[in-house]
Amino acid sequence: MADCPVCGAEVALSEDVIEGELIVCNDCGTELEVTQVSPPVLAEAPQEEEDWGE
């Protein structure tokens, strides 16, 4: 388990979670990134920017 940095809710993580994995908070719907595995730490996932075909 880890806490959502946006709403503070507990987020369940699988036992084989890896650093850089993206998950969604079930309470607020924010996309989160696992930034550390032991102990588990979550951060808001960076937003992808449009490249507009470049």
Buried (B, 14 or more C-beta within 10 A) or exposed (E): EBBBBBEEEEBEBEEEBEEEBEBEBEEEEBBBBBBEBEEBBBEBBEEEEEEEEE
